[in-house]
Amino acid sequence: MLDAGWVGIFITALNLIPIGQLDGGHMLYCMIGKRAHQVAAGLIVSTFAYMLITGNITFMLMLFLILMMGPYHPPTANDHVPLGRIRPLLGWLTLAFILIGFTPTPIVMVTPGQ
């Protein structure tokens, strides 16, 4: 059950990455508007750099899928509707879940005898 719980938390954290059509992308675009595109570009470049520096290509498939669907959030019908006081706070708290649930090296191959 522990493994199943970890997988659920990890998948939720991946969905909260603030890029494009992922839930985190929707939330960040709602809170900061088109500046979310700069955040998305920075995260994509950072991910490529991480994979080059560490030699860990674990996130290659996810990065490929994000690039195929488009890394930027499309504009909404009305980007100027105010969120109020509570919604931005809840949005930032929800995005902070990435710090809890994200694992930089989710899968490690261990050979017998180690």
PAFIRO-927516 format. One record per residue (C-alpha): x, y, z; residue in one letter. Coordinates in steps of 0.25 Angstrom, whole numbers, plus 5000, padded with zeros to 4 digits. Layout:
N
XYZa;...
//
This chain:
114
500050005000m;501250095003l;501650084988d;500250114983a;500150234992g;501550284987w;501150264972v;499850344975g;500650464981i;501650464970f;500650464959i;499950574966t;501250654967a;501550634953l;500150684949n;500350814957l;501650854949i;501350994945p;501450964930i;500350974919g;499150894920q;499550824933l;498750864945d;499850944951g;499951014937g;498451054938h;498651104953m;499951184950l;499351244938y;498151284946c;498951354956m;500051424948i;499551424934g;500451424922k;501651424931r;501351274933a;501951254919h;503351304925q;503251204936v;502851094927a;504051124918a;504951134930g;504550994935l;504750934922i;506150984920v;506450944935s;505950804932t;506850794920f;508050844928a;507750754939y;507650634930m;508950674923l;509750704936i;509250574943t;509150484932g;507750444937n;506750434926i;505650394934t;504750514930f;505050504915m;503650444912l;502950544920m;503750664915l;503450604900f;501950604903l;501950744909i;502650794897l;501650724887m;500450774894m;501050914895g;501750974907p;500951104908y;499551124913h;498551174903p;497851304906p;496551304913t;495251374910a;495451474920n;496751484927d;496451614935h;495451554945v;495951574959p;496151454968l;495851514981g;496751494994r;496651344997i;496851284983r;498251324980p;498651274994l;498051144991l;498651134978g;500051164983w;499851064995l;499450954984t;500650984975l;501550964988a;501050824988f;502150794977i;503150814988l;502550704996i;502250604985g;503250624974f;504450524973t;505650564965p;506050424963t;504750344964p;505250204958i;506650154962v;507150014956m;507849934967v;508649814964t;508549694973p;509649694983g;509649844986q;
//
